[in-house]
Amino acid sequence: MTILTQYSQIDPASWDNLLKESPVTSWFQSPEAFRFFDSLSFMETFIVAVAENDKLLGLTLGYIQGDGGQLKQMLSRRAIIVGGPLLADDISVEALNLMLTSLKKKLSRRCIYIETRNLNDYSRWKETFEACGFSYVPHYNFHIDVSESELVDKRMDKSRRRRIRRATENGVTIHCENLDIKGFYDILSNLYHTKIHKPLPPFSMFEQLGKESFAKYFIVKDIHGKTIGGQLILMLDQRVAYAWYCCGLDKEYHDLYPSIMANYTAIRYAAENGFERYDMMGAGKPGEDYGVRDFKAQFGGTLVEHGRFLHVCRPVVYWLGSKAIAFLKYLKK
């Protein structure tokens, strides 16, 4: 078996075949994802793959991320693998073990911890991940079946459908062309600063996404043409649409329900354009109250618990960082 650690080493046809055949395929493990993230000046990307007899058996790509100034960067630097590794259906324990071990070796001095944010079911490989030092962390998500367009609205909560009708009657419009990406970003930035308290990528990334064929914006405007919310999705062919970023001025325009309209329009787009699934990209941890989970639940999806895998490279720094971040969140309350 061979370990590959450079994008240029991976055969495009073999990568494409793995994307088509893997039971855990996601856009975030595609060549388009790597090229996009690698093109961003503030991103530090990585890739590790395992192959045997010219067949690609597994591939892991992601980026290293840190927050704030120098001290906070030191305490928060982590390797994120969105979607989880791309694995062949018949990957052996030996091959997966080799890939994960090589991944740890490549990243151990570059970050505090490695985290996979699974968007598919990895339960069959859980034992191998744990044997390689990756602990399983439960985490929820919602998957919406959009393969039958006529059933999408019927599966939604009645109150949600009522609010969608009311917003439409009150003059809400959705725009996918001539986009006000800056208006969308300003609302999103304020949301992250005041409520989410997590780092948001710079505007340049969102501006670039407006030019990419795998991304699509749904900008919500009121009757006067003012941007009041929006949804950004990423698309894996016509298989899965991913709800990456969403925002809305819901308090200021409570009778227009901008966040609901942004999500609903994106879901309808996926349903009417041949997609199989709409992925809500996370719904919090079991046992914790999470308003976003309640919001997403009313769109008629299925609650799944595919979790995350976590490997801590530097335990002492990880502990210090966790305490520091918790303290900073407490101060912001």
HELIX and SHEET records of a PDB file:
HELIX    1   1 TYR A    7  GLN A    9  5                                   3    
HELIX    2   2 PRO A   12  GLU A   21  1                                  10    
HELIX    3   3 TRP A   27  GLN A   29  5                                   3    
HELIX    4   4 PRO A   31  SER A   39  1                                   9    
HELIX    5   5 GLN A   70  SER A   76  1                                   7    
HELIX    6   6 VAL A   93  LEU A  107  1                                  15    
HELIX    7   7 SER A  123  TRP A  125  5                                   3    
HELIX    8   8 LYS A  126  ALA A  131  1                                   6    
HELIX    9   9 SER A  149  VAL A  152  1                                   4    
HELIX   10  10 LYS A  158  GLU A  169  1                                  12    
HELIX   11  11 ILE A  181  LEU A  191  1                                  11    
HELIX   12  12 TYR A  192  ILE A  196  3                                   5    
HELIX   13  13 PHE A  203  LEU A  209  1                                   7    
HELIX   14  14 PRO A  258  GLU A  272  1                                  15    
HELIX   15  15 GLY A  291  ALA A  297  1                                   7    
HELIX   16  16 PRO A  315  LYS A  332  1                                  18    
SHEET    1   A 7 THR A   2  LEU A   4  0                                        
SHEET    2   A 7 GLU A  44  GLU A  52 -1                                        
SHEET    3   A 7 LYS A  55  GLN A  65 -1                                        
SHEET    4   A 7 ARG A  78  GLY A  83 -1                                        
SHEET    5   A 7 TYR A 113  ASN A 118  1                                        
SHEET    6   A 7 ARG A 308  VAL A 312 -1                                        
SHEET    7   A 7 SER A 135  VAL A 137 -1                                        
SHEET    1   B 4 THR A   2  LEU A   4  0                                        
SHEET    2   B 4 GLU A  44  GLU A  52 -1                                        
SHEET    3   B 4 LYS A  55  GLN A  65 -1                                        
SHEET    4   B 4 LEU A  86  LEU A  87 -1                                        
SHEET    1   C 7 THR A 173  HIS A 175  0                                        
SHEET    2   C 7 ALA A 215  LYS A 221 -1                                        
SHEET    3   C 7 THR A 227  LEU A 236 -1                                        
SHEET    4   C 7 VAL A 240  GLY A 248 -1                                        
SHEET    5   C 7 ARG A 277  ASP A 279  1                                        
SHEET    6   C 7 ASN A 141  ASP A 145 -1                                        
SHEET    7   C 7 THR A 302  VAL A 304 -1                                        
END                                                                             
